[in-house]
Amino acid sequence: MSNEDKYRDYLKRVTADLRSTKQSLKEVRDRATEPIAIIGMSCRFPGGVDSPEQLWDLVLGDGDAIGPLPTDRGWPLDTLYDPDPDAPGRSYVTESGFLGGAAEFDAPFFGISPREALAMDPQQRLLLETSWEAVERAGIIPETLRGSSTCVFVGMSAHSYGSGAPTIPSEVEGHVVTGVAPAVASGRIAYTLGLEGPAMTVDTACSSALVALHLACESLRRGETTLALTGAAAVIASPTVFSEYSRQRALAPDGRCKSFSDDADGTSWSEGAGMLVLERLSDARRNGHEVLAVVRGSALNQDGASNGLTAPHGPSQHRVIEAALRAAQVAPGQVDMVEAHGTATPLGDPIEARTLVDVYGTDRDPGRPLWFGSMKSNIGHAQAAAGVGGIIKAVLALRHGVMPRTLHVSAPTREVDWGEGQVRLLTEAMPWPELDRPRRAAVSAFGMSGTNAHVVLEHDARTTAPEAEPTADDDPRDGGDPARETDAVGSGKPSTVPVVLSAKSPAALSAQAERLRSFLRAQPQARLADVAWSLATTRSLFHHRAAVLAADRATLLDGLDVLATGESLPHGVVADIAAEGGMALMFPGQGGQWSGMARDLMAESPVFADSMRACADVMDELVTWRLLDVVAGTDGHLLDRIDVVQPALFAVMVSLARLWQSWGVRVDAVVGHSQGEIAAACVSGALTLADAARVAVTRSRLLVGLSGKGRALSVGLSAHQTLERLAPWGDELSLAAVNGPDSVVVSGASEALRGFAGKCKADGVWAWWIEVDFASHSAAVEAIRDELLAAIDGIEPVDGTVPLYSTVTGTRLAGHELDAGYWYRNLRQTVLFQDAIEALASDGFRFFVEASPHPLLAVGVQQTLEAVGAPGVPVGTLRRDIGGLDRALLSLLEAHVAGLPVDWSNVL
C-alpha cells in the first residue's frame, strides 16, 4: 500500500471515530436534558383529600381545608391555647390543616406487625401508602418492580414522633430506631417493593419534596435508574411546632395562609403526603404509559451567608429560577403560571413576588402575563410535602386548562410594584387556553434551611386531555352512550365486562368497592371497558376478590352498592378465595344445549373455530350429519336427537376449554358429569381428540336404541334417602346421579318411575321430570354393554397432564384407567358428582368453573361445598351469548386464579 493510500485510510478511520464520538456526545447531551415524564401521582392532604382528583376538586372549588387542632393525638388542647404570643409553651393558634385518620394504617397489607407499625413514624406509613398507590395509578403492578433499578427519593423532616414518652414502651422495643429514623423512610419503600436503585431521604425543610424530585430526575437522566418514586410526607406529631412559632409570631392567628395578600399575617402549619412516579419521556412513550406532564428542567441552590439563617434571600431565588429555566431550555416568557412558595409571611411573600416580577415579568407578550398563586391558601403549609402538593396541583392545572385562584387575598401586597412587569396574582380562577406552544408551569420551594428549588413543568402535547366536565344534565346512572360498550365485532350490542376488585381483607374489599363507586359517580365519562381493563391489568391481585359483570354503568353501580356493604351480588360473582386455591373446570352432561349455541363465538374467535373444525374433522367421518351446521343452528332441529346433541356438546365444551387455555387460563383440574367426562378426559390429555370423539359418538348412537324405554327424574333427596325409597322397585329403578347433598337423579323404566314420582309427590318430596326418553345409569344400559365395549375397543388412554377427578369412582385418576370398560361404567353406574367435588375441595380447589353453553352444575357444587364447610365459588355460564360469556368469564378467572398471563386485547 502506498503512503498516499495509507494516509487516505487513516483519514477514513479518524473521520469515522470523530463521527462516532460526536454521536456519543450528542446522546450524552440529549440524555442530560431529556424531559422526565410524570406517569403516576397519589396524595393525602387536609380536607379529606385522598387522591389527586379530590385535590383538584378542592382547589378548583375554592376549598378551605383548615380546621380545628386534632383531638386524637393526646395533645393538651385544654391548656395549649393562649392568645398571648409570649406565653411559654402555649400557642395562639387553634386551627390549621390536618390529615384525618393520620394514625390509621393497614399494617398487614405491607407485611408489618402491629408492634412495628406502632413504632413507625406516621410519615413513613403515609409514604408507603402513597408509593403503592402512585405505582398502581401509573398502570404498573407493584410486584413487577421487584429487582428493578427503580430509585426512591423522598423528603421528610423529623417531627419527634414518640418523643413524649419518658421510656420506650415494651410493646415497641426493637422497632423504635427504624420506626423514627428519616433515613429508613426511603429504604422501607425500597424494601417493601423490592427496588434496587438508589434510595435517599432528603431533609431541607420546606423544599424537601422539590429537592427530592430534582435528584430523582438527575438519577434518571444519568441512566443509573429506569423508574423513580419521589415525594414527601409531613405529619405533625407534637404541638411544639405551634408553640415555637408562636414565640416567633410567625403563625397566622386564624390558621389561614393569606399568600401575597396585603394583610398576610403569618403561615399555617399543615400536613400532607404526595408521591410521583417518574420515567424518562422516551421510555414512557415506548412503554405505553400515560404522560400526565413532563419535567422540563429543575435547579437547586443555597442562600449561603445571607441576611439570616432562616430568612428568604431574593438574589438566591432569582438565580435558582434562572438556572431552572436554562435547564428546561425555555425563556421566562414561555412559562404561563408559577405555583409559588407563598408562605404568607410579611417578609417572605414580597421578596418572592419581586423575584417573580424580575425574572418572569420582563420581555413578555402583554397579553400573556405570568399568573401565580399558592395552594397554601387552601390547605396551609404542608412543610416537607408542600412542594409535591404544588407539583400535583400544577400538573392538574396543565391538564385541565384552568389556573385556580388563591384564597384569602384582600388585595395584593403593597410591598410589590405590580406595574413593573407582566405578573399577576391569581385572585380569580383563569382559563388556560391552548397556545401555539405547550402550556408550561413552574413550582417554587424555598427551604427554611436556605436550600431553594425551582421546577419547570410542561403539558405533553401527545397526552390526552381529560374529558369535558359533565353538565348538570348528565346522569352517571343513565346508561347512555358513554356508559355502554359494544362488542368486539361492532354489532352494537352492549358487551358484558367484568369489573374486578381485590384486597387483603373483606373490609378492604368493601372499601375498594366504595372508592370505585365514588369515582364512577364523579366521572360519568369513564368507559366501562377502560375501567375493567385497568383494574384487571394494572392492579395487584390479592386473596379477597370480587367481580361485577356489567354491560352498563347502572348495573355496575348497583353491584358496587351491594358489594360496598359486604353483601352478595345479584348480578355478578363475588368471591372470597385464597389465591392458592386451584381452578377446576367442570363439564356437564346433556341439557345445556340450545340452537345456535356456538355461532357467534365461531365467528369471533379463530381459536374456538379452529377447535370446532378439528372436532368436525374427526366426527364427520363417524356420523351422517355435519357438526358445524348443527352448532351454528342451521340444522338446529337435529339437537332433539340424542346421537347428535351429545357429540355436539362434547365439541363445544372442548373448544371452550381450548379457547380459555389459549388465552393463558390455567386449568388445574377437570371433572365431568356423565357424558361430560368424555370432554374432561380430552382436556386433561388422557384421551386424544380422535379417541374422545369416538367414545362420544358411539355411546350416543347406541343410546338411540334405548329411546322410549325409560325416563329420568330429578329428586330433592339425599343419596341415602333415595336408596331407601328405591328398594321396593328393585332393578327397575336406579340411583342415576348424586349431584349434591339434597339433589339426585333417579332413572329406569317409565311406568316404575311414574309410580316413584307419585310417591314422592304424596310425601311432599320435590321431584322434576328431566326431558329425556332413555334411562342412562340404570340396568337398561346393560343391553348395549357388549356392543359398546367392542365399538370403542382399542382406544389408548394415557396419564393426563391435567388432574382428572372421576365421577365414576369419586376420586382422582391418573388417566390410563380410562379404557373401554371405564366408559361403559361411566354410562351404567351412578354419577358420583358430589363425591368428586368433595375430593376437589379436600385437595384445596376453591374455584369451580362450568364450561358449557348453559349452567347446570353450579347449584349442586354450592350445596356440596356448604355441606362440607369448604370455601369456594361455583361459576356457571351467565349469558346465552357464550361469545360474550367467554370474554367476561376469562377476565373473571384472571382475577380469581393467581398468576394467569392473560392477553386482554382478546377480552375487551
Secondary structure, 3 states (H helix, E strand, C coil): CCHHHHHHHHHHHHHHHHHHHHHHHHHHHHHHHCCEEEEEEEEEECCCECCHHHHHHHHHCCCCCCEECCCCCCCCHHHHECCCCCCCCCECCCEEECCCCCCCCCHHHHCCCHHHHHHCCHHHHHHHHHHHHHHHHCCCCHHHHCCCCCEEEEEECCCCCCCCCCCCCHHHCCCHHHHHCHHHHHHHHHHHHCCCCCEEEECCHHHHHHHHHHHHHHHHHHCCCCCEEEEEEECCCCCHHHHHHHHCCCECCCCCCCCCECCCCCECEECEEEEEEEEEHHHHHHCCCCCCEEEEEEEEEECCCCCCCCCCCHHHHHHHHHHHHHHHCCCHHHCCEEECCCCCCCCHHHHHHHHHHHHHCCCCCCCCCEEEECCHHHHCECHHHHHHHHHHHHHHHHHHCEECCCCCCCCECCCCCCCCCCEEECCCCEECCCCCCCCEEEEEEECCCCEEEEEEEECCCCCCCCCCCCCCCCCCCCCCHHHCCECCCCCCCECCEEEEEEECCHHHHHHHHHHHHHHHHHCCCCCHHHHHHHHHHCCCCCCEEEEEEECCHHHHHHHHHHHHCCCCCCCCEEEECCCCCEEEEEECCCCCCCCCCCHHHHHHCHHHHHHHHHHHHHHCCCCCCCHHHHHHCCCHHHHHCHHHHHHHHHHHHHHHHHHHHHCCCCCCEEEECCCHHHHHHHHHCCCCHHHHHHHHHHHHHHHHHHCCCCEEEEECCCHHHHHHHHHHHHHHEEEEEEEECCEEEEEECHHHHHHHHHHHHHCCCCEEEECCCCCCCCHHHHHHHHHHHHHCCCCCCCCCCCCEECCCCCCEECCCCCCHHHHHHHHHCCECHHHHHHHHHHCCEEEEEECCCCCCCHHHHHHHHHHHCCCCEEECCCCCCHHHHHHHHHHHHHHHCCCCCCCHHHCC
